[in-house]
């Protein structure tokens, strides 16, 4: 029973962490959209998309596979 409780607790806190991160990103994006000029916000958006893809690749293990090849 203790393993089941730990699994539920871990799942709960992982979900809270991921969804709070998404919420904070939306909030920061909304604030920056109001503060920056459209051109600067466009550049920022391109950088965020690029870093998102790099993060996705690094978390999936593709980069370490390429380095080890």
ZAFILUM-207584 format. One record per atom (N, C-alpha, C): atom name; x, y, z; residue number from 1; residue in one letter. Coordinates in nm, 4 decimals. Layout:
N
[r "CA",[X,Y,Z],NUM,"A"]
...
REM end
This chain:
69
[r "N",[0.0814,-0.1195,0.0000],1,"X"]
[r "CA",[0.0000,0.0000,0.0000],1,"X"]
[r "C",[0.0862,0.1265,0.0000],1,"X"]
[r "N",[0.2040,0.1187,0.0583],2,"X"]
[r "CA",[0.2920,0.2341,0.0650],2,"X"]
[r "C",[0.3433,0.2727,-0.0736],2,"X"]
[r "N",[0.3667,0.1750,-0.1601],3,"X"]
[r "CA",[0.4131,0.2040,-0.2959],3,"X"]
[r "C",[0.3033,0.2739,-0.3754],3,"X"]
[r "N",[0.1801,0.2313,-0.3564],4,"X"]
[r "CA",[0.0683,0.2944,-0.4267],4,"X"]
[r "C",[0.0536,0.4407,-0.3843],4,"X"]
[r "N",[0.0669,0.4653,-0.2569],5,"X"]
[r "CA",[0.0568,0.6028,-0.2056],5,"X"]
[r "C",[0.1711,0.6887,-0.2590],5,"X"]
[r "N",[0.2909,0.6332,-0.2659],6,"X"]
[r "CA",[0.4050,0.7079,-0.3196],6,"X"]
[r "C",[0.3862,0.7358,-0.4686],6,"X"]
[r "N",[0.3305,0.6410,-0.5427],7,"X"]
[r "CA",[0.3045,0.6607,-0.6849],7,"X"]
[r "C",[0.2026,0.7723,-0.7073],7,"X"]
[r "N",[0.0972,0.7710,-0.6304],8,"X"]
[r "CA",[-0.0057,0.8748,-0.6438],8,"X"]
[r "C",[0.0512,1.0114,-0.6063],8,"X"]
[r "N",[0.1274,1.0165,-0.4986],9,"X"]
[r "CA",[0.1869,1.1433,-0.4552],9,"X"]
[r "C",[0.2858,1.1957,-0.5589],9,"X"]
[r "N",[0.3703,1.1073,-0.6116],10,"X"]
[r "CA",[0.4664,1.1485,-0.7128],10,"X"]
[r "C",[0.3997,1.1981,-0.8392],10,"X"]
[r "N",[0.2939,1.1289,-0.8817],11,"X"]
[r "CA",[0.2195,1.1712,-1.0005],11,"X"]
[r "C",[0.1552,1.3070,-0.9786],11,"X"]
[r "N",[0.0988,1.3261,-0.8616],12,"X"]
[r "CA",[0.0346,1.4536,-0.8288],12,"X"]
[r "C",[0.1344,1.5687,-0.8344],12,"X"]
[r "N",[0.2499,1.5524,-0.7694],13,"X"]
[r "CA",[0.3468,1.6615,-0.7647],13,"X"]
[r "C",[0.4130,1.6857,-0.8996],13,"X"]
[r "N",[0.4298,1.5803,-0.9781],14,"X"]
[r "CA",[0.4825,1.5986,-1.1134],14,"X"]
[r "C",[0.3849,1.6781,-1.1990],14,"X"]
[r "N",[0.2560,1.6455,-1.1886],15,"X"]
[r "CA",[0.1544,1.7182,-1.2644],15,"X"]
[r "C",[0.1484,1.8642,-1.2193],15,"X"]
[r "N",[0.1532,1.8888,-1.0904],16,"X"]
[r "CA",[0.1518,2.0261,-1.0393],16,"X"]
[r "C",[0.2712,2.1040,-1.0932],16,"X"]
[r "N",[0.3879,2.0421,-1.0948],17,"X"]
[r "CA",[0.5079,2.1089,-1.1444],17,"X"]
[r "C",[0.4980,2.1431,-1.2919],17,"X"]
[r "N",[0.4502,2.0493,-1.3717],18,"X"]
[r "CA",[0.4411,2.0744,-1.5163],18,"X"]
[r "C",[0.3354,2.1795,-1.5485],18,"X"]
[r "N",[0.2190,2.1687,-1.4876],19,"X"]
[r "CA",[0.1125,2.2631,-1.5193],19,"X"]
[r "C",[0.1410,2.4019,-1.4634],19,"X"]
[r "N",[0.2083,2.4099,-1.3513],20,"X"]
[r "CA",[0.2447,2.5429,-1.3007],20,"X"]
[r "C",[0.3495,2.6068,-1.3909],20,"X"]
[r "N",[0.4397,2.5263,-1.4460],21,"X"]
[r "CA",[0.5381,2.5792,-1.5400],21,"X"]
[r "C",[0.4695,2.6348,-1.6638],21,"X"]
[r "N",[0.3704,2.5656,-1.7159],22,"X"]
[r "CA",[0.2957,2.6134,-1.8325],22,"X"]
[r "C",[0.2216,2.7426,-1.7982],22,"X"]
[r "N",[0.1600,2.7474,-1.6819],23,"X"]
[r "CA",[0.0885,2.8676,-1.6396],23,"X"]
[r "C",[0.1805,2.9876,-1.6262],23,"X"]
[r "N",[0.2972,2.9659,-1.5699],24,"X"]
[r "CA",[0.3937,3.0755,-1.5554],24,"X"]
[r "C",[0.4420,3.1225,-1.6922],24,"X"]
[r "N",[0.4653,3.0289,-1.7849],25,"X"]
[r "CA",[0.5077,3.0675,-1.9197],25,"X"]
[r "C",[0.4006,3.1516,-1.9892],25,"X"]
[r "N",[0.2749,3.1151,-1.9748],26,"X"]
[r "CA",[0.1663,3.1929,-2.0354],26,"X"]
[r "C",[0.1603,3.3320,-1.9744],26,"X"]
[r "N",[0.1756,3.3407,-1.8432],27,"X"]
[r "CA",[0.1718,3.4702,-1.7747],27,"X"]
[r "C",[0.2879,3.5594,-1.8195],27,"X"]
[r "N",[0.4081,3.5041,-1.8258],28,"X"]
[r "CA",[0.5240,3.5821,-1.8679],28,"X"]
[r "C",[0.5089,3.6257,-2.0131],28,"X"]
[r "N",[0.4574,3.5371,-2.0987],29,"X"]
[r "CA",[0.4368,3.5732,-2.2389],29,"X"]
[r "C",[0.3367,3.6870,-2.2526],29,"X"]
[r "N",[0.2300,3.6829,-2.1753],30,"X"]
[r "CA",[0.1307,3.7899,-2.1801],30,"X"]
[r "C",[0.1901,3.9225,-2.1338],30,"X"]
[r "N",[0.2716,3.9192,-2.0302],31,"X"]
[r "CA",[0.3342,4.0421,-1.9808],31,"X"]
[r "C",[0.4318,4.0976,-2.0843],31,"X"]
[r "N",[0.5137,4.0091,-2.1429],32,"X"]
[r "CA",[0.6102,4.0548,-2.2427],32,"X"]
[r "C",[0.5416,4.1052,-2.3694],32,"X"]
[r "N",[0.4275,4.0472,-2.4042],33,"X"]
[r "CA",[0.3539,4.0941,-2.5222],33,"X"]
[r "C",[0.3081,4.2384,-2.5030],33,"X"]
[r "N",[0.2779,4.2741,-2.3792],34,"X"]
[r "CA",[0.2356,4.4120,-2.3520],34,"X"]
[r "C",[0.3540,4.5081,-2.3429],34,"X"]
[r "N",[0.4689,4.4597,-2.2964],35,"X"]
[r "CA",[0.5827,4.5489,-2.2733],35,"X"]
[r "C",[0.6708,4.5696,-2.3962],35,"X"]
[r "N",[0.6852,4.4672,-2.4792],36,"X"]
[r "CA",[0.7778,4.4758,-2.5920],36,"X"]
[r "C",[0.7087,4.5268,-2.7181],36,"X"]
[r "N",[0.7890,4.5797,-2.8070],37,"X"]
[r "CA",[0.7380,4.6179,-2.9390],37,"X"]
[r "C",[0.7125,4.4908,-3.0191],37,"X"]
[r "N",[0.6262,4.4972,-3.1206],38,"X"]
[r "CA",[0.5940,4.3759,-3.1976],38,"X"]
[r "C",[0.7159,4.3080,-3.2598],38,"X"]
[r "N",[0.8122,4.3848,-3.3094],39,"X"]
[r "CA",[0.9301,4.3248,-3.3709],39,"X"]
[r "C",[1.0131,4.2490,-3.2674],39,"X"]
[r "N",[1.0328,4.3093,-3.1511],40,"X"]
[r "CA",[1.1103,4.2451,-3.0449],40,"X"]
[r "C",[1.0379,4.1217,-2.9922],40,"X"]
[r "N",[0.9067,4.1305,-2.9814],41,"X"]
[r "CA",[0.8308,4.0147,-2.9345],41,"X"]
[r "C",[0.8362,3.9012,-3.0364],41,"X"]
[r "N",[0.8399,3.9332,-3.1647],42,"X"]
[r "CA",[0.8532,3.8307,-3.2680],42,"X"]
[r "C",[0.9858,3.7581,-3.2590],42,"X"]
[r "N",[1.0928,3.8331,-3.2360],43,"X"]
[r "CA",[1.2246,3.7716,-3.2201],43,"X"]
[r "C",[1.2260,3.6837,-3.0959],43,"X"]
[r "N",[1.1694,3.7335,-2.9883],44,"X"]
[r "CA",[1.1613,3.6559,-2.8647],44,"X"]
[r "C",[1.0832,3.5265,-2.8864],44,"X"]
[r "N",[0.9754,3.5341,-2.9607],45,"X"]
[r "CA",[0.8946,3.4150,-2.9883],45,"X"]
[r "C",[0.9732,3.3118,-3.0680],45,"X"]
[r "N",[1.0515,3.3569,-3.1650],46,"X"]
[r "CA",[1.1334,3.2637,-3.2425],46,"X"]
[r "C",[1.2381,3.1962,-3.1546],46,"X"]
[r "N",[1.2985,3.2705,-3.0640],47,"X"]
[r "CA",[1.3983,3.2139,-2.9739],47,"X"]
[r "C",[1.3343,3.1118,-2.8796],47,"X"]
[r "N",[1.2156,3.1427,-2.8309],48,"X"]
[r "CA",[1.1461,3.0503,-2.7404],48,"X"]
[r "C",[1.1116,2.9201,-2.8121],48,"X"]
[r "N",[1.0683,2.9283,-2.9365],49,"X"]
[r "CA",[1.0371,2.8074,-3.0133],49,"X"]
[r "C",[1.1631,2.7250,-3.0353],49,"X"]
[r "N",[1.2731,2.7901,-3.0715],50,"X"]
[r "CA",[1.3992,2.7195,-3.0933],50,"X"]
[r "C",[1.4461,2.6488,-2.9659],50,"X"]
[r "N",[1.4458,2.7203,-2.8547],51,"X"]
[r "CA",[1.4904,2.6584,-2.7299],51,"X"]
[r "C",[1.3950,2.5474,-2.6858],51,"X"]
[r "N",[1.2678,2.5602,-2.7189],52,"X"]
[r "CA",[1.1741,2.4524,-2.6881],52,"X"]
[r "C",[1.2067,2.3251,-2.7634],52,"X"]
[r "N",[1.2414,2.3381,-2.8919],53,"X"]
[r "CA",[1.2802,2.2202,-2.9700],53,"X"]
[r "C",[1.4092,2.1586,-2.9177],53,"X"]
[r "N",[1.5057,2.2423,-2.8821],54,"X"]
[r "CA",[1.6322,2.1909,-2.8282],54,"X"]
[r "C",[1.6072,2.1178,-2.6962],54,"X"]
[r "N",[1.5231,2.1729,-2.6109],55,"X"]
[r "CA",[1.4895,2.1082,-2.4853],55,"X"]
[r "C",[1.4200,1.9750,-2.5095],55,"X"]
[r "N",[1.3281,1.9733,-2.6038],56,"X"]
[r "CA",[1.2573,1.8497,-2.6370],56,"X"]
[r "C",[1.3537,1.7428,-2.6858],56,"X"]
[r "N",[1.4474,1.7805,-2.7718],57,"X"]
[r "CA",[1.5460,1.6852,-2.8210],57,"X"]
[r "C",[1.6378,1.6360,-2.7098],57,"X"]
[r "N",[1.6779,1.7250,-2.6219],58,"X"]
[r "CA",[1.7687,1.6842,-2.5148],58,"X"]
[r "C",[1.6991,1.5922,-2.4151],58,"X"]
[r "N",[1.5708,1.6147,-2.3904],59,"X"]
[r "CA",[1.4977,1.5290,-2.2984],59,"X"]
[r "C",[1.4649,1.3938,-2.3586],59,"X"]
[r "N",[1.4576,1.3849,-2.4906],60,"X"]
[r "CA",[1.4256,1.2580,-2.5533],60,"X"]
[r "C",[1.5487,1.1713,-2.5749],60,"X"]
[r "N",[1.6674,1.2256,-2.5542],61,"X"]
[r "CA",[1.7893,1.1476,-2.5639],61,"X"]
[r "C",[1.8521,1.1460,-2.7013],61,"X"]
[r "N",[1.7989,1.2200,-2.7962],62,"X"]
[r "CA",[1.8532,1.2193,-2.9318],62,"X"]
[r "C",[1.9920,1.2829,-2.9349],62,"X"]
[r "N",[2.0126,1.3880,-2.8598],63,"X"]
[r "CA",[2.1422,1.4563,-2.8608],63,"X"]
[r "C",[2.2502,1.3653,-2.8045],63,"X"]
[r "N",[2.2223,1.2934,-2.6968],64,"X"]
[r "CA",[2.3238,1.2037,-2.6415],64,"X"]
[r "C",[2.3520,1.0886,-2.7368],64,"X"]
[r "N",[2.2528,1.0444,-2.8114],65,"X"]
[r "CA",[2.2731,0.9396,-2.9110],65,"X"]
[r "C",[2.3626,0.9901,-3.0248],65,"X"]
[r "N",[2.3421,1.1147,-3.0674],66,"X"]
[r "CA",[2.4251,1.1722,-3.1730],66,"X"]
[r "C",[2.5691,1.1892,-3.1274],66,"X"]
[r "N",[2.5888,1.2286,-3.0025],67,"X"]
[r "CA",[2.7223,1.2501,-2.9508],67,"X"]
[r "C",[2.7950,1.1170,-2.9371],67,"X"]
[r "N",[2.7260,1.0128,-2.8952],68,"X"]
[r "CA",[2.7894,0.8824,-2.8768],68,"X"]
[r "C",[2.8142,0.8075,-3.0060],68,"X"]
[r "N",[2.7545,0.8505,-3.1165],69,"X"]
[r "CA",[2.7721,0.7789,-3.2434],69,"X"]
[r "C",[2.9065,0.8031,-3.3059],69,"X"]
REM end
